[in-house]
Amino acid sequence: MSGFDGLDSHLGNLSRLSSAQTRSISAENPTGAVGGGARATEGLGAAAAEGLGTGWKIAPAVLLPARGVFTIADVTGPGAIQHIWITVPPKFWRMLLLRFYWDGEEDPSIEVPLGDFFCSGWNEFSQVSSIPIAVNPAGGLNSYWQMPFRRSARITVENLSGEETGGFYYQVTYTLTDVPEDAAYLHAQWRRGNPVADGVHTLLDGVVGQGHYVGTYLAWGSNNNGWWGEGEIKFHLDDDTDYPTICGTGTEDYFGGAWCFEHPRGTYAEYSTPYLGLPQVLRPDGFGRTQQRFGMYRWHIPDPIRFRTKLRVTIQALGWRNVYAGRMRYLKLQDDVASTAWWYQTEPHAPFGDSPTADELEVI
């Protein structure tokens, strides 16, 4: 049995022995080297550890300078990243841009703001209790996405803000082991429409190759009164053109809810489950009023959406007009919708295009 076997089987193979090797990168062991931890003689904790010597939390974190890029991990494979934990003050969550590079590629396979990657796109904490992503008090960001690589894995974070972050704490745990031929690479991309153009937000377009779509996170800001989630999500697979193979029935339906997420009457009900949730509702003006903000996720882990050659994903921003002449009519909305989409695919992948700027990322 290789160490890769059973990574996605939860407790099923946990008792079985493996020849895989476990390594972990942090500020205390920045290369993940064998016996390389707790050796620091200087760092953010040096003053507090005065007189204690090495091994007493001398380098628990790093500082991210304004507009600088820091390499979190640079690993030689084959292997798979298994767990990532990060914490930094929430005000930086949208201004820190994560990038993941597999096997020496020039263009990242993952490029997502830190907060959105961890289902926290509004720079405010909310509990997330799902299978691949967990966010815990008071800002512990955890990823359990399986991320195989064959030759190398490199993770960077760019601070797009004009301010040093203070302590940036991180831990990246990975296994060194053989990777099966049919194991695909994890990809993730962030996009924002602010406002959404002509009532349609595109989560993904131009994806080329074979793979499967595994997750969606939306940071949705409503700019109108009334219900905002009438729109359908659409998956255009392979040879689809104008019409998709998969079409949803409504935004709240796709995220596993129903009837406007309203429970009890007049209130949005937050929920966080293993595969779907609405963990965050920001209510500045009350139920159904303008400037409500929402965070919601949907993981296609038991039900991945397979594609052979191409993939495009869109969602409508659709609400209701006031009742007129005894009938209701749809209203295309001009909401603020930021999406993160996760999928596995073969490499090479199509480049994502220009990276988002600080202005495009900003929570306004």
DAQUI-V548348 format. One record per pair of residues at least 6 apart in sequence whose C-alpha atoms are under 8 Angstrom apart, sorted by the first residue. I is the first residue (numbers start at 1). GAP is how many residues later the second one is. If there is no record, write none. Layout:
# DAQUI-V548348
I	GAP
I	GAP
This chain:
# DAQUI-V548348
1	16
1	17
1	18
2	16
2	17
2	18
2	175
2	176
3	15
3	16
3	17
3	18
3	172
3	173
3	174
3	175
4	16
4	75
4	76
4	171
4	173
4	174
4	175
4	176
6	6
6	7
6	8
7	139
8	138
19	158
20	155
20	156
20	157
21	154
21	155
21	156
22	151
22	152
22	153
22	154
23	9
23	10
23	11
23	150
23	151
23	152
23	153
24	8
24	147
24	148
24	149
24	150
25	6
25	7
25	47
25	48
25	146
25	147
25	148
26	6
26	34
26	35
26	46
26	143
26	144
26	145
26	146
27	32
27	33
27	34
27	35
27	142
27	143
27	144
28	9
28	10
28	11
28	12
28	29
28	30
28	31
28	32
28	33
29	7
29	8
29	9
29	10
30	42
30	43
31	42
31	43
31	44
38	16
38	17
38	18
38	19
38	20
38	21
39	15
39	16
40	14
40	15
40	18
40	19
41	12
41	13
41	17
41	18
42	16
42	17
43	15
43	16
43	17
43	18
43	19
44	14
44	15
44	16
44	17
44	18
44	123
45	12
45	13
45	14
45	15
46	11
46	12
46	13
48	10
49	7
49	8
49	9
60	109
61	106
61	107
61	108
61	109
62	104
62	105
62	106
62	107
63	101
63	102
63	103
63	104
63	105
64	6
64	95
64	100
64	101
64	102
64	103
64	104
65	94
65	98
65	99
65	100
66	93
66	94
66	95
66	96
66	97
66	98
66	99
67	91
67	92
67	93
67	94
67	95
67	96
68	90
68	91
68	92
69	87
69	88
69	89
69	90
70	86
70	87
70	88
71	83
71	84
71	85
71	86
72	82
72	83
72	84
72	85
72	98
73	80
73	81
73	82
73	83
73	99
74	78
74	79
74	80
74	81
75	77
75	78
75	79
76	75
76	76
76	77
77	72
77	73
77	74
77	75
77	76
77	99
77	100
78	70
78	71
78	72
78	73
78	74
78	98
78	99
78	100
78	101
79	69
79	70
79	71
79	95
79	96
79	97
79	98
79	99
79	100
80	66
80	67
80	68
80	69
80	94
80	95
80	96
80	97
80	99
81	64
81	65
81	66
81	67
81	91
81	92
81	93
81	94
82	62
82	63
82	64
82	65
82	90
82	91
82	92
82	93
83	59
83	60
83	61
83	62
83	63
83	88
83	89
83	90
83	91
84	57
84	58
84	59
84	60
84	86
84	87
84	88
84	89
85	55
85	56
85	57
85	58
85	85
85	86
85	87
86	54
86	55
86	56
86	82
86	83
86	84
86	85
87	52
87	53
87	54
87	81
87	82
87	83
88	51
88	77
88	78
88	79
88	80
88	81
89	50
89	76
90	25
90	33
90	34
90	35
90	49
91	32
91	33
92	31
92	69
92	73
93	20
93	21
93	22
93	23
93	27
93	28
93	30
94	19
94	20
94	21
94	22
94	27
94	28
94	29
94	267
94	268
94	269
95	18
95	19
95	64
95	65
95	66
95	263
95	266
95	267
96	17
96	18
96	61
96	62
96	63
96	64
96	65
97	14
97	15
97	16
97	17
97	60
97	61
97	62
97	63
98	12
98	13
98	14
98	15
98	16
98	57
98	58
98	59
98	60
99	9
99	10
99	11
99	12
99	13
99	56
99	57
99	58
100	8
100	9
100	10
100	11
100	53
100	54
100	55
100	56
101	6
101	7
101	8
101	9
101	52
101	53
101	54
102	6
102	7
102	47
102	48
102	49
102	50
102	51
102	52
102	83
103	46
103	47
103	48
103	49
103	50
104	47
104	48
104	49
104	50
107	244
107	245
108	243
109	77
109	78
109	79
109	240
110	76
110	77
110	78
110	79
111	77
111	78
111	79
111	244
112	76
112	77
112	78
112	228
113	77
113	248
115	6
115	7
115	8
116	74
116	101
116	103
116	223
116	224
117	223
118	15
118	16
118	17
118	23
118	24
118	25
119	9
119	14
119	98
119	99
119	176
119	177
119	178
120	6
120	99
120	175
121	98
121	174
122	97
122	173
122	241
123	240
125	12
125	13
125	14
126	9
126	10
126	153
126	154
127	7
127	8
127	9
127	10
127	145
127	152
128	6
128	7
128	8
128	144
128	151
129	6
129	143
129	144
129	145
130	142
130	143
130	144
130	145
130	146
131	13
131	143
131	144
132	11
132	12
132	13
133	8
133	9
133	10
133	11
133	12
134	6
134	7
134	8
134	9
135	6
135	7
146	40
147	38
147	39
148	31
148	35
148	36
148	37
148	38
149	30
149	36
150	28
150	29
160	197
160	198
161	197
184	27
184	160
184	161
184	162
184	163
185	159
185	160
185	161
185	162
186	156
186	157
186	158
186	159
187	155
187	156
187	157
187	158
188	152
188	153
188	154
188	155
189	15
189	151
189	152
189	153
189	163
190	13
190	148
190	149
190	150
190	151
191	11
191	12
191	147
191	148
191	149
192	9
192	144
192	145
192	146
192	147
192	168
193	8
193	142
193	143
193	144
193	145
194	140
194	141
194	142
194	143
195	139
195	140
195	141
195	142
196	121
196	137
196	138
196	139
196	140
196	141
197	137
198	134
198	135
198	136
199	117
199	118
199	119
199	133
199	134
199	135
200	114
200	115
200	116
200	117
201	113
201	114
201	115
201	116
201	136
202	110
202	111
202	112
202	113
203	109
203	110
203	111
203	112
203	136
203	137
203	138
204	107
204	108
204	109
204	110
204	137
205	106
205	107
205	108
206	104
206	105
206	106
206	144
207	103
207	104
207	105
207	142
207	143
208	101
208	102
208	103
208	141
208	142
209	99
209	100
209	101
209	136
209	137
209	138
209	140
210	96
210	97
210	98
210	99
210	100
210	135
210	136
211	95
211	96
211	97
211	98
211	132
211	133
211	134
211	135
212	92
212	93
212	94
212	95
212	131
212	132
212	133
213	87
213	91
213	92
213	93
213	94
213	128
213	129
213	130
213	131
214	85
214	86
214	87
214	89
214	90
214	91
214	127
214	128
214	129
214	130
215	82
215	83
215	84
215	85
215	86
215	126
215	127
215	128
216	81
216	82
216	83
216	123
216	124
216	125
216	126
217	78
217	79
217	80
217	81
217	122
217	123
217	124
218	76
218	77
218	78
218	79
218	119
218	120
218	121
218	122
219	74
219	75
219	76
219	77
219	118
219	119
219	120
220	73
220	74
220	75
220	115
220	116
220	117
220	118
221	70
221	71
221	72
221	73
221	114
221	115
221	116
222	6
222	68
222	69
222	70
222	71
222	113
222	114
223	67
223	68
223	69
223	110
223	111
223	112
223	113
224	65
224	66
224	67
224	109
224	111
225	63
225	64
225	65
226	62
226	63
226	64
226	93
226	94
227	33
227	61
227	92
227	93
228	89
228	90
228	91
228	92
228	105
229	21
229	22
229	23
229	31
229	88
229	89
229	90
230	20
230	21
230	22
230	86
230	87
230	88
230	89
231	18
231	19
231	20
231	84
231	85
231	86
231	87
231	88
232	15
232	16
232	17
232	18
232	19
232	83
232	84
233	14
233	15
233	16
233	17
233	18
233	21
233	80
233	81
233	82
233	83
234	10
234	11
234	12
234	13
234	14
234	79
234	80
234	81
235	9
235	10
235	11
235	12
235	76
235	77
235	78
235	79
236	7
236	8
236	9
236	10
236	75
236	76
236	77
237	7
237	8
237	70
237	71
237	72
237	73
237	74
237	75
238	69
238	70
238	71
238	72
238	73
239	71
248	6
251	64
252	6
252	7
252	8
252	9
254	44
255	21
255	22
255	23
255	41
255	42
255	43
256	20
256	21
256	42
260	8
261	7
261	8
262	6
262	7
263	6
266	21
267	20
268	13
268	19
269	9
270	7
270	8
270	9
270	10
270	11
271	6
271	7
271	8
272	6
272	7
275	22
275	23
275	24
275	25
275	26
276	20
276	21
276	22
276	23
277	19
277	20
277	21
278	16
278	17
278	18
278	19
279	16
279	17
280	13
280	14
280	15
280	16
281	11
281	12
281	13
281	14
282	10
282	11
282	12
283	8
283	9
283	10
284	7
284	8
285	6
285	7
286	6
317	15
317	16
317	17
317	18
318	12
318	13
318	14
318	15
319	11
319	12
319	13
319	14
320	8
320	9
320	10
320	11
321	7
321	8
321	9
321	10
322	6
322	7
323	6
